[in-house]
Amino acid sequence: MHESRAMGHRRSSGEVRPYVRSSKPRFNWTSELKLLFEEAMIVLGGTRKATPKQIRELMKCPDIQLSHIKSRLQMCRIRMEEKERKSGNNL
């Protein structure tokens, strides 16, 4: 597979696809929401066991979208993997 196609950012003509900003406002994780998220993660057994739907149920915030929780959970999992990788390299 051609590298530029695999990355999905070039058109067949070779030009770069223009960036289009979403019309939706960016979601802001307040300190209260972050705390609710962290508490839900602890109750559910951490980043590897918690699922977005379970987290949303425990947070009791019906206005928060599942996509926002999925994104934050993914970020937490990546950070956890990086920490584990770094601590494994220090042995």
C-alpha positions in Angstrom: 0.0 0.0 0.0 1.3 3.5 -0.8 2.3 5.3 2.3 0.4 8.5 1.7 -2.8 6.5 1.1 -2.3 4.5 4.3 -2.1 7.7 6.3 -5.2 9.1 4.5 -4.0 12.7 4.3 -3.2 13.0 0.6 -5.5 13.0 -2.4 -4.7 11.0 -5.5 -3.6 14.2 -7.2 -0.9 14.6 -4.5 -2.3 17.6 -2.8 -2.9 17.7 1.0 -6.5 17.6 2.2 -7.5 20.9 3.8 -8.2 21.0 7.6 -11.8 21.6 8.3 -12.6 22.7 11.9 -15.7 21.2 13.4 -18.7 23.5 13.9 -19.3 22.0 17.4 -17.6 23.7 20.3 -14.8 21.7 21.9 -15.8 19.8 25.0 -14.3 21.1 28.2 -13.4 18.7 31.0 -14.0 20.6 34.2 -12.1 19.6 37.3 -15.4 18.2 38.7 -15.9 16.1 35.6 -12.3 14.9 35.8 -12.8 13.9 39.4 -16.0 12.0 38.6 -14.2 10.2 35.7 -11.3 9.2 37.9 -13.5 8.0 40.7 -15.5 5.9 38.3 -12.3 4.4 36.9 -11.2 3.4 40.4 -14.5 1.8 41.2 -14.5 -0.1 37.9 -10.9 -1.5 38.4 -8.8 0.8 36.3 -8.3 1.7 32.7 -8.1 -1.8 31.4 -11.4 -3.0 33.0 -13.5 0.1 32.8 -15.8 0.6 29.8 -17.1 4.0 28.5 -20.7 3.1 29.2 -19.9 1.9 32.8 -18.0 5.1 33.4 -20.9 7.3 32.1 -23.4 5.5 34.3 -21.2 6.0 37.4 -20.5 9.6 36.6 -24.3 10.3 36.5 -23.8 13.1 33.9 -26.4 12.4 31.2 -25.2 15.4 29.2 -21.8 14.0 28.6 -21.4 12.2 25.3 -20.1 8.7 25.1 -17.5 9.9 22.5 -16.0 12.3 25.1 -15.6 9.5 27.6 -14.2 7.1 25.0 -11.6 9.7 24.0 -10.6 10.4 27.6 -10.4 6.7 28.4 -8.2 6.2 25.4 -5.9 9.0 26.5 -5.7 7.5 30.0 -4.8 4.0 28.6 -2.1 5.5 26.4 -0.6 7.3 29.4 -0.7 4.2 31.5 1.1 2.2 28.7 3.8 4.9 28.5 4.3 4.8 32.2 4.6 1.0 32.2 7.0 1.1 29.3 9.2 3.7 31.0 9.2 1.8 34.3 10.1 -1.4 32.5 13.0 0.3 30.8 14.5 1.4 34.1 14.9 -2.1 35.5 
